[in-house]
């Protein structure tokens, strides 16, 4: 509504986001701000100062800072409680874990075998599945790794997933007799627990053919030792190197050999071998996803051949069978059985040959899995066919995702969706309404995104259910090839609104401070046992803040980032007076009212004239006046904000420069009386 001459009252009582532009938009400018910095947006008022964070120290083993983070919920320590655990890589490439509670003691997970990971630890991705913590990271071998608290050999270490293909056994003649007949042997490794239950097993190994000497009674078949620490082995025999049979059953590795005195013509009476490739295991994928009942991986780190049976392949999505398909732990195998009447191929390709880089996985959303490349978004839709569990649907070959920026959240109606960042256009999501663009209101911020920063250091993000907010940490800067995240783009999903050609608008604010310089992020709880403050049992964003030197946990009771102050502010758009360019309303004002939640802090208010040609002296007032101290809300009068001869006016609410904020402020509304006159106005040409 146009303002008229005379004294008018302007009320600002809603702020649903920022767009970086001072001028009014086609949207309602009273609910859109120009800037919103270090604040939390609200449905029923103006923003409030954002929560601070507190550092969580860990004792125990020595480690060098925090890099990438992962959350594990369950019982990870033998005999320990079901609780929250945190996993992280440090800046020396070591794997560290701890029960996430107060001053918990951290422990190292030592690789067994002694595989070597990237020193920086920046490329690590975690995924909890089937009671284990999977770790995708570049190493010297083409194998995925896992931390398995139930492993009989290394319950607190890192091992390779599954068991690699065995080498050919050693075979010697034994005894005195007339044992003869050409035959072939292959070894299979197994790992069993104390109850004798098979947890994982290898494919059948390399064959060896041998004709007994004719002067012995048997052949002694001995498996080679394995760095993957199998507990048992099986000897499979064949007369033709095609069909193999289980001659030995499961034998303890400590026994060391099996004596085969069977006539080769009787081999077919023994149990037949599984299909070739049934126990292939995981190559070194880059990204992991818990697909509810199966493990899913994507991308290729490569590495030396470690006998997985499957080889790292860019553009290929691998997936385990559904848990319970076999009598072993199915998450540790990726069968590729090409023989027989029902071939099984537990992989599907997306975007191979397009020249794009694999960047991640998202979901599941209604059972569907999203697969991302640098330019390409694909959907894997369940088919219900055990032999071909997924079909591929192309969502876009123009939109892509930045690695580590992909996470699951909710839209404004609470429906599940996947959020991510595209290096060209910024934030997107996919959910009930399909593909949606979110970044019109952060175009100014996205122009400073450093897309040349190193891989795995450009961005990351999480969704916080408590505040319904998607947090994106991004690297901003201009130095090619250098950069780490230093800015937070926060999207309040409750406030998002489809506006047609400009996509999903509203909901955005910006975050700075120590918590913005984060190498990794995760959503977790400090404890489920209610230790310390009640907020310890609430899910909160946790970041490896201050370039990894500290682990910072969002805490609504804090007003700093572990003692490091930050400034919160919100600036309105220009008040629209709807006059012609040469006949603009002239404003005069010098006081206003602010209603806010009573708090033990002060609030600074400033008026900005004519797009910045004058900033009225900032007025600072406490939000806890002594009278009526029982009131939960206060109405504060700000005076001395004289503005004259204005044709445009903006309002700025912020932390005072001094003293620093002592509590979180929460503003309901601002009332600004304005005297308006009409006069000619123009800029004088030189």
C-alpha angles and dihedrals in degrees: 000000000000117000117240131214115278132047113331133176121227116198123195109192106144134053116175098172148311134269103184093242123109096204123086117265133212084266125076102287092200090070095039121072130199093227135012112179126181093345136120116233120228136200096223106041147355120313124285127218110274123250118266127225139238130213119243112209124207125203127193121066120030115253136166111243129293126289120160119013135209134182125222122185119193139046107325100156118069105258091359127130128271100259147123118300129187125213123193144163118231130215091266092058094254124142114234131181137178142169102263100237129119109288096358120167116249123221135198121239104216118208114247109214092035097252117170122232131198107287097229094052089213096125098059123124123184132206128178112214135155093356094307136101111232119203124201110194140136111271140157092269135059094241137105117239134219141188107220120185090195096053109126093215106035112013094164099033137079119258137172116270114255120345125292125239111281122237119240115289126244112253127194136170117258133196131351123291144080103292110156145148130106112266141162131227135200130180129223122195125214137185116212130182127229090276091056094251115146109238100177140351139189133238116262109284135232113309129239124195122209140168112212116240093247090234099080137073099225147356120251109221114195125184119224117248115262131212087215091071105231115190097208142023136204127209115218120194135197139181094207107025088247109076115043131193135198104253101167113030117216114333126185113252088229089064087066103201148030124223111220112199095155120123108247089234089065097055093097089065090069127081112284123243123259119258114286109266096021090122100036108141139210125300120210102289123181101219135036137197134184102232092194095252101019138040117244128197136182140184132031132263092170118198134163118322108274097176097257092145088230124075128216108262125181113235093023126122114206124197136183123230118268111280111267095031092119139015091264134064100287096195089073097058134067106192120210106180110169098168128078133040094295109042116195122209113179096196138071128193126230126186095348111167094020094105093238127135121243108244111170157296131269139190143340093231112179086337093308122122123214118216121196138200129176086269110013139065119199135180123216108207120196113244102189088234111124091205095052106020097176140039121202124238120185112225098176140342092192099056121062140166138248112236114260093014095097122102142144122252143136137275127228091285095048094255116146118258141158121245126201145151125250112206092228106035104024126223125022136165136196122208144109093341095043122236115004132181116220106176109086091103094050099046090118091054095044092056087070095050110126102224090174094063113119120284114273090019100073101081147338136177152183138197118236112207095193091065098020088235132146110212119201120187110201138179115241123187145094104243109110115236095006131094149088130205112293105155135058123216108197122195119191102209093199090066099046115118131184108239100175116237094022093051125218108357134189128030101085129128133158130238130205136165135076092320091059094063093072129144095195142010140197139170113239146132124250090225142339092215095075097244117169116348122011089247089070089081093051123093111252137172111263121194139184089238134188091036090309100308093114140029106230122197122196108246123181089206093061127086098188136044097257092315097322109117123226131189121237122199144154126201124197125225118257113286107249113228094176097223128145116265093257097038107049127164115260114222130207122179138145108172143036143176128243124193114199143153110278108259138162094250142075131250128213121214125189134179119217119205128209100349094311106322088123135016111199114231107281114249119212122198132172117245094215108064114183098240120083089009091175092068114108091205131041135203110216125193115216115201135179096052096126115178121172137175091020125156093177130033137187132184124221124196116188150143110282116253088231132049096028118234112285096188141008114281122215117191124201101186147327124228116201121185111208131189108213128197130173121236140144117273134182142148115257113237119226 
